[in-house]
Amino acid sequence: MKTNQTTENQPEMASLLLGAGFALASLIILPAVAQRIGMGSSLTIALRGALMRAANRF
């Protein structure tokens, strides 16, 4: 019974980790990289929005 419960939680855990990864990327990694390469703030905000929308899909 324990293995059945574990396999049912696998997709939820995967989507949670993927969403957290997208959130981390959009809030921390993307602005740091954008500042490093000199990307404009409007483009950075647009990319952050795209990453957050992708995170909401999972």
HELIX and SHEET records of a PDB file:
HELIX    1   1 LYS A    2  LEU A   24  1                                  23    
HELIX    2   2 ALA A   25  ILE A   29  3                                   5    
HELIX    3   3 LEU A   30  ILE A   37  1                                   8    
HELIX    4   4 SER A   41  ARG A   57  1                                  17    
END                                                                             
